[in-house]
Amino acid sequence: MSEDEAIDAAVSEYGKDQTTSVACCAFVAQGDSDRAGYRFWFDLFLKLAKSDHAGWA
């Protein structure tokens, strides 16, 4: 699954905010035995969170 497809799937499942939706997917995947799935969602969350950061002001 590409990152864009993953984001679309997360938004479809958890709501329109991409970063929050991907964070929810990472949280759910954390309990799975598949660590690669968790790592994928967590890395995607970090990428989105960094792109949304507008500074401290």
C-alpha positions as a printed NumPy array, in Angstrom:
array([[  0.   ,   0.   ,   0.   ],
       [  1.365,   3.409,  -0.902],
       [  1.413,   6.254,   1.613],
       [ -1.388,   8.048,  -0.237],
       [ -3.549,   4.913,  -0.2  ],
       [ -2.813,   4.426,   3.501],
       [ -3.798,   8.004,   4.293],
       [ -7.019,   7.612,   2.308],
       [ -7.823,   4.381,   4.174],
       [ -7.085,   5.999,   7.555],
       [ -9.252,   9.035,   6.789],
       [-12.025,   6.766,   5.59 ],
       [-11.899,   4.847,   8.876],
       [-11.212,   7.575,  11.478],
       [-12.206,  10.946,  10.05 ],
       [-10.998,  13.759,   7.846],
       [ -7.897,  14.87 ,   9.793],
       [ -5.047,  12.968,   8.15 ],
       [ -2.53 ,  13.181,  10.995],
       [ -4.999,  12.108,  13.674],
       [ -6.383,   9.31 ,  11.522],
       [ -2.921,   7.92 ,  10.803],
       [ -2.061,   8.189,  14.522],
       [ -5.142,   6.081,  15.288],
       [ -3.957,   3.448,  12.829],
       [ -0.523,   3.412,  14.48 ],
       [ -2.133,   3.063,  17.904],
       [ -4.259,   0.129,  16.73 ],
       [ -1.291,  -1.524,  14.992],
       [  0.8  ,  -1.206,  18.153],
       [ -1.089,  -4.123,  19.696],
       [ -0.566,  -6.375,  16.661],
       [  2.241,  -8.899,  16.477],
       [  3.214,  -7.378,  13.112],
       [  5.789,  -4.769,  14.118],
       [  6.324,  -3.768,  10.478],
       [  2.711,  -2.572,  10.28 ],
       [  3.123,  -0.451,  13.398],
       [  6.408,   0.973,  12.109],
       [  4.77 ,   1.88 ,   8.764],
       [  1.896,   3.772,  10.432],
       [  4.129,   5.44 ,  13.021],
       [  6.637,   6.636,  10.4  ],
       [  3.78 ,   7.961,   8.274],
       [  2.374,   9.77 ,  11.323],
       [  5.756,  11.399,  11.991],
       [  6.005,  12.49 ,   8.356],
       [  2.559,  14.104,   8.477],
       [  3.162,  15.681,  11.888],
       [  6.39 ,  17.281,  10.682],
       [  4.723,  18.636,   7.553],
       [  1.927,  20.205,   9.654],
       [  4.321,  21.909,  12.063],
       [  4.203,  25.658,  11.659],
       [  6.581,  26.743,  14.429],
       [  6.136,  27.77 ,  18.023],
       [  4.324,  31.07 ,  17.478]])
